[in-house]
Amino acid sequence: MSPVQEATVNVSSALAAATERYIEANKKSQRSHLEAAENLPGGNTRSVLYNEPFPLFLAKGFGSQVEDLDGHVYTDMVGEMTAGLYGHSHPVIRKAIIDTFDQSGISLGGNNKYENELALEIKKRFPAVQKIRFCNSGSEANINLMVVAKAFTGKNKLVVFYGGYHGGQMSFGHGNPSTNIEHENFLLAEYNDIASFNSVIDSSDDIAAVLVEGMQGAGGAISANPEFLKNIETKCKEKNILFILDEVMTSRLSSGGLQKVYSLKPDLVSLGKYLGGGLTFGAFGGRSDILRLFDPSTGHAIPHSGTFNNNTLALAAGCAGLKKVLTLDAADKLNERGTQLRKSLQKACEGTKMTVTGYGSVMNFHFTTDGKFNSARDSDNDITELYHLLWFSMLQEGYWIALRGMVSLMVVLTEKEIIGFEDAVKSWIVKNRDLLVLD
């Protein structure tokens, strides 16, 4: 048996044992999954949370921890895929929600004071946002930006990137599937590849906008090269094409998002996740002349309605979070700590099939045959069993991470908890080095 074959057998054996322990320890979650599968396809309503042999069912969250149905408590390193930045039931957020519920109510059916309050707070942080509108998710935000970009320019095509994700049926992790909305209007370029992008943007005179993430989140926390983003901005200006920066996941990566980090001036920006204080939220903004197309006072505006666009709880929670919790200083400190953690873990991964990508407080573990992950295309070399093995092992150690390897830090995590997680991952690498060593 060759070393490669032996390593494969050893990984499979370790994973089988870990799976058996998982099943034995989580009987209530298993039962709940079987019951849910009778009513929900796959037993859930959020595809990314599914895993074999069955997903854990969480019963509650408190502070920096979550507890499952079987009573196991974990330090939460998922942070609700970046949306749970404030942790679980943060006292400031909790008070804002309860006070608003008691004093104002939930859905009033009319304009309310919280809309402009949150708009002002967001504008302070993100200069590209001259005007803003709210919705219920980052997916909705990007759909609205696609619509307004086409209406403003009179053109139809949008340039997107392999590995990108802009919500729902706007997923380009493995190309441009026919299930995507506007499938026929997307032009696909390679992320972090200036030549590829230039070739695509020069290929058509019908391009309304370029839609790009400053860090591909779902694509594996792949950070953009600064010169790549600057080239997009420059080419868009040259060709009168709108530059849309998707900051749904990345606005938390500095006190002013990645647009501040890279000194970018996008025409339009999509936002979401934590900005609703942990409640359902999305927003889109940008140049006043473009956003004016949504102004109903003009008499010919693009329709943009939504029953819960201005729900008081999310808006009030969002205001409280920005004003009192994620201050500019707090945002920068959280990302500095995340950078320290990622660099320390990456050093421990040297010489193995494991690597860590990301920026600031968001990172992602990867396992590939060559130990490299520079683009979403490298997922073709993924060693799936190792992702599962790490996940099962971290559960045993008391840490909740995403099965795909994502970690996003919350402001409520203590230094002790972060160090504990760091030590747990490093110990796992040492313990399993024979499974991780490069061929």
Residue pairs with C-beta under 8 A, 6 or more apart in sequence:
1 9
3 439
4 439
7 434
7 435
7 437
7 439
10 434
10 435
11 383
11 385
11 386
11 389
11 435
12 385
14 389
14 432
14 435
15 385
15 388
15 389
15 392
18 388
18 389
18 392
18 393
19 52
19 53
19 388
19 392
21 392
21 396
22 53
22 392
22 395
23 30
23 53
25 70
25 72
26 54
26 56
26 68
26 69
26 70
26 72
27 70
28 57
28 68
28 69
28 70
29 54
29 55
29 56
29 57
29 68
29 69
29 70
30 53
30 54
32 57
32 69
33 43
33 54
33 55
33 57
34 43
34 54
36 43
36 44
37 43
42 50
43 50
43 54
43 55
44 50
44 55
48 81
48 402
48 404
49 55
51 388
51 391
51 403
52 388
56 68
56 69
56 395
57 68
57 69
58 66
58 67
58 68
58 69
59 67
59 68
59 69
60 66
60 67
60 88
61 67
61 76
61 87
61 88
61 89
62 88
62 89
63 87
63 88
63 89
63 412
64 75
64 76
64 87
64 88
64 410
64 412
64 413
64 414
64 417
65 73
65 74
65 75
65 76
65 88
66 73
66 74
66 76
66 88
66 400
67 73
67 74
68 74
72 395
72 398
73 398
74 395
74 398
74 399
74 400
75 398
75 399
75 400
75 413
75 417
75 420
75 421
76 84
76 87
76 88
76 400
76 410
77 394
77 399
77 400
77 401
77 407
77 408
77 409
77 413
77 421
78 84
78 400
78 401
78 402
78 406
78 407
78 408
79 85
79 87
79 407
79 408
79 409
79 410
80 278
80 408
81 217
81 249
81 273
81 402
81 406
81 408
82 217
82 249
82 252
82 273
82 274
82 362
82 408
83 272
83 273
83 274
83 278
84 274
84 278
84 408
84 410
85 252
85 273
85 274
85 278
85 321
85 326
85 408
85 410
85 411
86 92
86 93
86 274
86 277
86 278
86 321
86 325
86 326
86 410
86 411
86 412
87 410
87 411
87 412
87 413
88 412
90 278
90 321
90 325
90 411
90 412
92 320
92 321
92 324
92 325
93 277
93 278
93 317
93 320
93 321
93 325
95 320
96 277
96 316
96 317
96 319
96 320
97 277
97 279
97 313
97 316
97 317
99 316
100 114
100 312
100 313
100 316
100 317
101 313
104 112
104 114
104 312
104 316
105 312
106 311
106 312
106 313
107 307
107 308
107 311
107 312
108 312
111 310
112 310
112 312
112 315
114 310
114 312
114 315
114 316
114 319
115 134
115 310
115 315
117 315
117 319
118 134
118 315
118 318
118 319
118 322
119 132
121 318
121 319
121 322
121 323
122 129
122 132
122 271
122 275
122 283
122 285
122 322
123 129
123 130
123 132
123 285
125 251
125 255
125 256
125 257
125 322
125 328
126 247
126 251
126 256
126 257
126 259
126 260
126 269
126 271
126 285
127 256
127 259
127 265
128 245
128 259
128 264
128 265
128 266
128 267
128 268
128 269
128 285
128 286
129 269
129 285
129 286
130 285
130 286
130 287
130 288
130 291
131 285
131 286
131 287
131 288
131 291
131 292
132 283
132 284
132 285
132 291
133 144
133 283
133 284
133 285
133 291
133 294
133 304
133 309
134 281
134 282
134 283
134 309
134 310
134 315
135 141
135 144
135 282
135 283
135 284
135 304
135 306
135 309
136 280
136 281
136 282
136 306
136 308
136 309
137 167
137 272
137 280
137 281
137 282
138 166
138 167
138 246
138 248
138 249
138 270
138 271
138 272
138 273
138 282
139 166
139 167
139 168
139 170
139 282
140 167
140 282
140 306
141 167
141 248
141 270
141 271
141 272
141 282
141 283
141 284
142 166
142 167
142 170
142 211
142 244
142 246
142 248
142 270
142 284
143 167
143 170
143 181
144 284
144 294
144 304
145 209
145 211
145 244
145 268
145 270
145 284
145 286
146 158
146 182
146 209
146 211
147 302
148 268
148 290
148 291
148 293
148 294
148 302
149 158
149 208
149 209
149 242
149 244
149 268
149 290
150 156
150 208
150 209
151 293
151 302
152 208
152 242
152 290
152 293
153 208
153 209
153 240
153 241
153 242
154 208
155 205
155 206
155 207
155 208
156 185
156 206
156 208
157 185
157 186
157 187
157 204
157 206
157 207
157 208
158 182
158 185
158 186
158 187
158 207
158 208
158 209
158 210
158 211
159 186
159 187
159 188
159 189
159 197
159 200
159 201
159 207
159 209
159 210
159 211
159 241
160 166
160 170
160 172
160 176
160 186
160 187
160 188
160 189
160 210
160 211
160 212
161 172
161 188
161 189
161 190
161 191
161 197
161 212
161 213
161 216
162 172
162 175
162 188
162 189
162 190
162 191
162 375
162 376
162 377
163 172
163 173
163 191
163 216
163 219
163 220
163 222
163 375
163 376
163 377
164 171
164 172
164 173
164 191
164 211
164 212
164 213
164 216
164 219
164 246
165 171
165 172
165 173
165 213
165 216
165 217
165 218
165 219
166 211
166 213
166 246
166 248
166 270
167 248
168 181
169 179
169 180
169 181
170 180
170 181
170 182
171 177
171 180
171 218
172 180
172 186
172 188
173 218
173 219
173 376
173 379
174 376
175 188
176 183
176 186
176 188
177 183
180 186
187 200
187 203
187 204
187 207
188 200
189 196
189 197
189 199
189 200
189 201
190 196
190 197
190 375
191 212
191 216
191 219
191 222
191 224
191 228
191 375
191 376
192 222
192 224
192 225
192 228
192 374
192 375
193 228
194 227
194 228
194 231
197 228
197 231
197 232
197 235
198 231
198 235
201 207
201 210
201 235
201 239
201 241
207 239
207 241
208 241
208 242
209 236
209 241
209 242
209 243
209 244
209 267
209 268
210 232
210 235
210 236
210 241
210 242
210 243
210 244
211 244
211 246
212 224
212 229
212 232
212 244
212 245
212 246
213 219
213 224
213 245
213 246
213 249
213 250
214 223
214 224
214 229
214 245
214 246
214 247
214 250
214 253
214 257
214 258
214 259
214 261
214 262
214 264
215 221
215 222
215 223
215 224
215 249
215 250
215 253
215 258
215 358
215 359
215 362
216 222
216 224
216 376
217 248
217 249
217 250
217 362
217 406
219 375
219 376
220 357
220 364
220 366
220 373
220 376
220 378
220 379
221 357
221 358
221 359
221 362
221 363
221 364
221 406
222 357
222 373
222 374
222 375
222 376
223 357
223 358
223 359
224 258
224 262
226 262
229 262
229 264
230 262
230 264
232 243
233 243
233 264
233 265
233 266
235 241
236 242
236 243
236 267
237 243
242 267
242 268
242 290
243 264
243 265
243 266
243 267
243 268
244 266
244 267
244 268
244 269
244 270
244 286
245 258
245 259
245 264
245 266
245 268
245 269
245 270
246 269
246 270
247 257
247 258
247 259
247 269
247 270
247 271
248 270
248 271
248 272
248 273
248 282
249 272
249 273
249 362
250 257
250 258
250 359
250 362
251 257
251 258
251 271
251 273
251 275
252 273
252 274
252 326
252 331
252 334
252 335
252 360
252 361
252 362
253 261
253 335
253 359
253 360
253 361
253 362
254 260
254 261
254 331
254 332
254 335
254 360
255 328
255 329
255 331
255 332
257 269
258 264
258 359
259 265
259 266
259 269
266 286
267 286
267 287
267 290
268 284
268 285
268 286
268 287
268 290
269 284
269 285
269 286
270 282
270 283
270 284
271 282
271 283
271 284
271 285
272 281
272 282
272 283
273 281
274 321
274 326
275 281
275 283
275 318
275 321
275 322
276 282
276 314
276 315
276 317
276 318
277 314
277 316
277 317
277 318
277 319
277 320
277 321
278 317
278 321
279 311
279 313
279 314
279 317
279 318
280 308
280 311
280 314
281 314
281 318
285 291
292 298
293 301
293 302
294 301
294 302
294 304
295 301
308 314
325 411
326 334
326 411
330 411
334 360
334 361
334 409
334 411
335 359
335 360
335 361
336 360
337 361
337 409
337 418
338 358
338 360
338 361
338 362
338 363
338 409
339 359
339 360
341 363
341 409
341 418
341 421
341 422
342 356
342 358
342 363
344 422
345 356
345 363
345 365
345 422
345 425
345 426
346 355
346 356
348 425
348 426
348 429
349 355
349 356
349 371
349 429
351 371
351 437
351 438
352 371
352 429
352 433
352 436
352 437
352 438
353 367
353 368
353 369
353 370
353 371
353 383
353 386
353 436
353 437
353 438
354 365
354 366
354 367
354 371
354 386
354 429
354 436
355 365
355 366
355 368
355 371
355 372
355 373
356 363
356 364
356 365
356 366
357 363
357 364
357 366
357 373
358 364
358 407
361 408
361 409
362 406
362 407
362 408
362 409
363 406
363 407
363 408
364 404
364 405
364 406
364 407
365 387
365 390
365 401
365 405
365 407
365 425
366 373
366 378
366 382
366 405
367 382
367 383
367 386
367 387
367 390
367 405
367 436
368 378
368 381
368 382
368 383
369 381
369 383
369 439
370 381
370 438
371 438
372 378
373 379
386 435
386 436
387 403
387 404
387 405
388 403
389 432
389 435
390 401
390 405
390 425
390 428
391 401
391 403
393 428
394 400
394 401
394 424
394 425
394 428
397 424
397 428
398 424
399 420
399 421
399 424
401 407
409 418
429 436
